[in-house]
Amino acid sequence: MSIERKGVGARLSQAVVHNGIVYLAGIVADHPIPDAAGQTGQILDQIDKLLAECGTDKSKLLMATIWLADVRYYDEMNSVWDKWVSAGNTPARACVEARLAHPKYLVEIRVVAAR
């Protein structure tokens, strides 16, 4: 049994690969701006990079969990998500409103993908 970890920190790893499955940590915007669409774009760019580092891509997504600081951002976030997600390969997905780690974060996304 092998486990690969990417972006290892004291508290969490950005990605963990086990048994052909890639698990990403919750990702927030690198440079949070007061715009859910902009934050979503930054997050999806990071997800693309992490998936590539792990030898996979968004066409192999299995599951996504999206947290919004306010459910009113749902349509704005989806306007970016819908352009990004691989047509015909959409993952099982949950999207909920939650208080995020810091008020500057409006969106957080976690995905699981096959390799």
N, C-alpha and C positions, 0 to 999 in steps of 0.2 A: 504494500500500500504506500503510494507516494502522495505527498501533499506539497504543492508549490505555493509560495506566498510572494506577492508583489507589493511594493510600497509598505514594507513592514515598519510599524511604529511601536511605541511603548504601549499604546492603548488598542490599536487595531491595525489590520492589514487592509490595504485598498482593494486587494483581490486575493482570493484563495481558489486554487484549482485542485479538485479531488475527483478521481474516478471519471474523468472526462466532462465534469461539470465545473463551470466558472461562476463563482459567487462574488459579486462586487459589494463593497460596503455602501452605505448611503452616501451619495455624492451631492454636494452643494456647489454653488457658483464660486469660482476662484476670485472673482471681483464682483461681489454682489452690487447690483444696481437696483433702484427701486422700480423694477419692471419684471413681472413674472415671465414674460416671453424671453427677455434677454437672459435672465438667469437660467431658464430651461435650455436655451441654446448653448450656454457655457457648459452646463451639466452634460448635455448629450455629446458635446465635443470630447469631454473628459471620458465619458463612457466608451466612445469609439476608440480612443487611444488605449484605454485599459484593456478592452476586449482584444484589440490587435496585439498588445503585449502578451496576452494569454493565448494567442493563436486562434482566435475566433472573431466573429463580427455580429452585428445586429440582426442578420438574417437567421441567426441561431438562438435568438432569445427564447427562453422558456417562460419566464415570469418577470413581471415588473411591479414594484410597489412605489407609489408616488404619494408624497406628503405635501400638502399645501398649507401655508400659514393661514390662509383664508380661502374657503371654498369658492369665493367670488373670482379667484384666479383660474378656475377650471377651464373656461373657454380659451383664455389667453395662453395657458400652458399647452392645451391641446392644439392650438393653431401651429405651434412649433413641433410638438410630438408627432402630429399627423403627417407632416412633411418629412420627418426623419425616419419614422418606423418603416421597416421593410414590408412592402405590400405583399399580402399573402402569407406573411410570416409573423403576424402579430402575436405577442405573448399573452398568456393569461395575465390579467392586470387588476390591481386594486388601487384606488385613489381616494385618499381621506384627508380631512382637515385635521391638523395637529399643531400644537405649539412647537416650533422648531428650536434648535439649540441657542439661536441668537435672533433678535428681531430683524436683523438685516437680511436674513434668509427667508425667502418667500416659497421656495420649492426645494425638495430633496427627493432624489430618485435612487432606488436600488434595483439592480437587475440580476438575474441568473440566466446563464446561457450554456448551451452544449458546446463542446469544443470540436 
